[in-house]
Amino acid sequence: MPTLTLSTSPGPLILEARCEPQVCYVLLTVRAAATGDAGVRPVNWALVADASRSMRIPIVDETQFRSLLRNGSAQETLVDGVPVWQLSGSVPQEVRKAASSALDHVVHALHTVVERLDRNDRLSLVVFADHALLLIPGMVGSDRVTLVRAIERLPGLDLGDGTNLADGIALALNQIRANRDARRANRVLLLTDGFTRDPAACLTLADQAADEHIAITTIGLGGEFQDDLLTGIADRSGGNALFLKRASAIPRAISAELESARAAALPGVDIAIAPMRGVMLRRVTRTRPVLAILAEPTGTGASDVVSVLLGDLPAGSPVTLLLEFLVPAANPGPLWIAGVAARSAGVRLAEADIRATIAHGAPPLSDDVRAAAARAMAARLMRRAIAASDSIEAARLMRAAAARFDELGEPALAAAAREQAATIERNGRAASIVTRELIYATRRLGDAS
């Protein structure tokens, strides 16, 4: 069985002796290592694909677009202060036939996936719009002819114009449960370009998936989807969150997710952090491989056990968490801060103690801890700026985030944040497309940890 190790930094941890509580940062690295007999894992995979009207709109190339301009079928308009091109009339039939839609790219991606499945894999396909439909019910990978025939039905379906994402997720989870096998990696992948009716129901389903060690990866396409919902579903369940500007990137993204599922060495890894008496865990931020705030405990504080889900861990690709504690005033000497336990699918595999020495003349923060804390602060500022209801406060927080990006050596991200702040001041609200790009770009700062 693969092994799992925990390590902390800095080591040794030395804190300044103070007569008042102080903040303490600790980096926790979680690493899975495969044994010699570990091979590629089969997958139990459910794809949840948006099949609403917006996914069927033809995507034209430059030549086709210029033809639409000449015919008066497209015009420039402002959306959230950003100039965009919109159709002002019907798309000519010859253009429609020649242009692919986002749904066409999904079909192409599924054909590619089917070619790479083997007899131990299971594939389910759920499509949704106003309601959800099970198109492929957990079929084995070797039944390629039947799979292809089912996929070819996708473009001809009419499920309405809505985006009932919760029904799609629920149907997919039922398929994963029906085809569970200890040998297989259990994954759900959902793709949408729109706003769903009931986001709260989607997050509840993500929590259920987390309890059952089923990771949900989300793909948001284009500029009109709920980024906070899709990143929330992914982070709660231990999946990935992807943003695709162009539908042509769908096949590559779906294929990469399949390979990621196969590479998982340990499924459903979670970390339980138990602060000692008098110590409060204030925040857990994943700083690698993707930057995200995983927990901000809101309970009574001291001694509350906090669990965070990391999802499936591939061998050799560590996950790093920044733990932020508030420790009590203490005299020089040893101080036990917290106990940490790592589990995979409910089985405890590793544990570690976080201990400090209280002393006069403690060293400054190490470079790796300082860099992680800076990235965590940038993520918090960005999240607060987006959530702020007051435009003046939102612009202020966005500029503060921009200053952090400058300090992190991210000038392009800093410039985008400042431009967004100016848009908020000018229009009283943020440009949704730019906000979305900033959210996902901030998450990618974890790659630089």
N, C-alpha and C positions, 0 to 999 in steps of 0.2 A: 504494500500500500504506500502511496506517496507520503512523504513526511512534510511537516510544517514547522517553521521556526519563527521565533519572535526575537527582535533585538531593539534596543532603545539607544537614543542619543540625546544629549551628550552622556558620556560615561567616563569618569564618574560625574554625577549630577551634584553640583555644589551651589547652594543658595546663600545669599547674604543674610546674616542675622539681623532681624528687624523686630520692632515692637508693635508692628501692625501687619495684617494679612498682605500677602504679595502674590502676583501672578507668576506661574511657573509653566514653561513650555517644555514638552517632551516629544521627540519624534519616535514613533513606533513603526518599525518595518516588519511586514508579514511576508514570508517567502515560502512558496511551495517547491519541493524538489521531488521529481519523479524517480521511482525505483528503476532498476535496470530492465525489468520486464514490462514497463509501462508502454502501451502503444496508443494508436489513435483511437479515441472513443467514438462509438456510434452515437447518433443523435436522435432524440425524440423531439421533433421540431414542429412548431405550429406558426404559420405565417398568417397574420391578420392584415388584409389589404383593403384600403379605402377604395370603393368602387363607385363613388358618387359622381355627379355630373362634372365637377371640376377636374377630376382625374381623367376625363375623356376629352378634354379640350385639346385640339391639335396644337402642337408646338412647332412653330415654323422656323425655318432657317433664314439667313439674311436675305437671300434672293426672294424667297416667298414673302418675307416681311415687306420688302420694297414694293412688291406687286400689290400687297394690301394697301400700302400708303398711296400708290398711284390710283387705286380704285376707290379711295376714300373709306376703306373698311377699318382703318386704325387711326387713332388720334392720340396726342399727348395730353395727359392730365396730371394733376397733383394728388397724391395720396399721402396723407400725413406730412405734407410739405416736401415730399420727394417726387420728382417728375417720373412718371411711368407711362408706358404705352398701353392703351386699352382698345379692344375691338369696339367699333362704332356701328357695325353692321354684321350681317351673316358672312361666314367664311365661304368663299367660292368652293364648289364641289371638287374641282381639280386640286385645290390646295389641301382640302380636308383629306383627300385620298392619299396625297403624297406625304403629309405630315404625320409624325408619330405623336401619340399622347403619352401622358405619364403611365396610364394603364398598359399601354403597349410595351413600355420598358419593364413593367412588372412581369408581364407575360414572358418577355425575353429572359429576364432574370430567373424565373421559375424553370424555364427550359434548361438553362445552364446548371441550376441546382440539381435537377433530375439526373442529368448526365453524371453527376459526381456522387450520387447516393449509392449505397450498396445494400445488400439484403438484410443487414442488421439495423439499418436506419428506418425511421418512421417519419412520414411527412403528412401534416394536416394543413389544409388551406381553408381559411375563413375569409369571406368577403362581406363588406358591410356598406350600407348607406343609411336609408331610413330604418332598415332592419338588417340583421346578420344572417348569413347563409353558410352552411358547411358544405364546401364544394369538394373537398378531399378528406375523407374520414380516417386519418391515421394509417395510410397505406404504406406497405413496405417498399423500400427503395428499389428493389429488384423488379417491381411491377411497373416498368417504365411506360409501356404502351397505355395502360389505364390512366396513369398519372398525366401523360401528355394529353390524352383525350379530355380529361377533366379540366386541365389548364386552358385548353382551346375554347372552353365554354365561357371563360371569364369576360372577354370583350362584348359578348352578346347579352349579358345579364342586365336587367333593369331593376335596381333595388331602390330607386328614388334619388332625391337630391340631398337628403340629410346626412348627418355624420354621427351615427349612433355607435360610438366607439366602445362604450361599456358592454353592449351586447356582444360585440365582436370579441373582446377580451374574455368575457365569461365563457363563450363557446369554445375558444381556443384552450382555455385552462381545463375545461372538461375533457377535451381530446388528449391533452398531456396526461391528465390523471388516468384516463382509460388505457393508455399505452405505456405507463411507467415501467421501467426496468432498471435494476441497479447498475447495469452495464452502460446505460445511455445517459448522455447529457440532456437535461430537460430545458428547453428554451422556447420562449415566445418572441416573435419579431413582429412588431406592428408598424405600419406605414400609413401616414395620413397627410393631407394638405389642407385640412379644414378645422373648424371649431366644433367640438362635440357638445351634445345636449347636457350631459350630466358629469362634469369633471369629478365631483365628489365620489360618485360611484366607481369611476375609474381608479381613483387612489385607494379606495377600499379594496378593490380587486388586486391592486398591486401589493397591498399589505398581506392579503391572503396568499398570493403567489410567494411572497417572501417567507411566510410561515411554512410553506411546502417546498422550499428550496427550488423554486422555478423562477429563473431570471427572465425579465422582460426587457428586451432592447427596443428602443423607439427610434423611428426615422421620421423627422419632420421635413416636409418638402415644400419649397417655395417660400412665400412671404406671409401666408395667412393661416398659421396654425398656432396652437396654444403652447408656446415654448415652456412656460412654467409647469404645465401639466405633463408634458412629455418628459422633461428632465426629472420631474418628481416621480413619475412612474418608474423610470429607469433607476434612479438612486434608491428608491424604497425597496425595489425587488432585487437589486444587485446586477442590473443589466447595464448596457451602454446607451448613450443618448447621442444621436447623430443628426446633423443638419445638412441637407442637400439643397443647394441653390437650383440645380438643374436635374431634370428627370433622367437625363442620360447617365447620371452617376448611380442610378438605382441598381443595375446589375452588379457592378463592382462592390457596392456596399453590402448587398445581400450575400454575395459569395464570400466576402471577408468575414461576415458574421458566422457563416457556416463553418469556416476554418477555425474561427475563435472558439466555437462550441466544441469542436473536435479536440482542440488543444488543451482543454481544461483538465488539470491534474487532480484538483480537489473541488467537489461541488459544494455550493451553499455555505461558504465560509463566513462566519460571523465572529465578532470580537466583543467580549463582555468586559467592561471596565468597572471595577469596584473601588471607589475612593475610600481611604481610611477615615476614621472618625475625625470630624472637624475639617476635612478636605472637601472641596466642591469641584466637580468637573463642570466647567463652564461651556466647553465647546469641543467638538471633534470635527476636524477638517481633513478630508482626503487631499493630499498634495501630489500624489503620484499613483497611477498614471494620468488621472483626470482630476482637475481641481473642483471640489464640491464640498459644501458644508453638509455633513451627514447628521449632526446632532447638536442641538442647543437645548440642553435639559431645562425644563421649566418647573420641575418639582420643588420640593423643599430644599434641595441642594445637597448638603453634606451627606455622604455615605450612600446616596442613591446609586444603584447599579445601572449602568447605561450600556445597551447593546447596539451595535451598528453592524449592518450587513455589508459584506464586501462582494458577495456573489461567488461565481466560479473562478478559481485561481489557476492560471496556466503555470506550468513549471518554469522556474527561472525568471519570471516577470514579477518583481516584488510590488507590493502595495505599501505606500507610506502614509501614515496618519499623523497629523499634528494634534496633540492633546494639550488643551489649555486648562490648567488647574488654578484654583485659588486656595493657597495653603495658609494656615493660621500662623500667627506670630509664634516664634519658637526660639529658644536659647540654643547656643552652639551645641552641636551633637547630631546624632542620626535622626532622620525623620522618614517614616514609611508613608509614602504618598498614595499608592494604589496597587491593587493586584489586577492582572490582565490574564484572560483565558481566551484561547482561540479554539473554535469548533468547526467541524466540517459535517454538514448534514446532521447536526445534533451530537456528534461524537467529539469529546474533548481531545485535542491533539497536542496542545502546547500551552504553557503558562509562564508568566514572568511577573516579577515584583518590580515596582518602580520605587526606588529609595533615593533619598538625598542626604547630603551632609550639610548641616547649617554651620556656617563659619563666617568670621570677619574677613573681609577682603575677597569675596567670591569673584571669579573671573566673569567677563562679559559674555553675552550670548555667543555661541559658536556660529560660524558663517552659515552652516547648513540650516540651523534652527532659525537664524535671523531671516534667511531667504524664504523659508517656508512660512514664517509668520507674516512676512510682507505680502506674499501671494494670498494668504488667507484673508488679510485685511482688504486687499483689492477685491476679492470675491464678495466680502461682506458689504463693502461700499457700493459695489455694482448692484447687489440684490436690494439694498435699502433704497438706492436711487430709483430703481424700477418700481418698487412697491410704494414709494412716497405719493400721497394723494395731493400734496401741495406742490405746485409747479416750481416755486422759488426754492423749496427745500430739495426737490428732485434735481434741479439744475446745480445746486451747491454740491450735493453728494456726487453727481456725475463728474464735476470738475475735480473733486477730491479723489475720485477713482482714477481720473486721468493723470493726476500728479503721481499716484502710486505706480501707474503703468510706466511713466517716465523713469521713475527710480528703478524699476525692474528691467529697463532696457527694452521697452516695447513701444517705440515711438508711433508706429502706425495705429496701435490700439489706443494710445493716449490721444492721438489726433481725432480718431473716430468718437471717443467719449466727449471731447471738447465740442465737436461739431454737434453731437446730440444734445449737449447742454445748451448750446446756442439755439437749436431748434425748439427746445422746451421753453426757453425764454421768449422766443419769437412767436410761437404758436400756442403756448399754454399746455402743450402735451408733446410726448416723444413720438418720433417716427417709428412705427412698429417694426418695419423691416430692419432698420439700423439697430434697434433694441435687440432683436433676435440675433443678429450677427455678433453684437457685443457679448451677449450671454454665452454663446457657444465658443467664441474666441477666448473669453475669460476661462472657461473650463479647460481649454487646450493649454493653458499656462502650466498645467500639471506635467506636460511633456518635458518642460525645461527644469523640473526639480532635480 
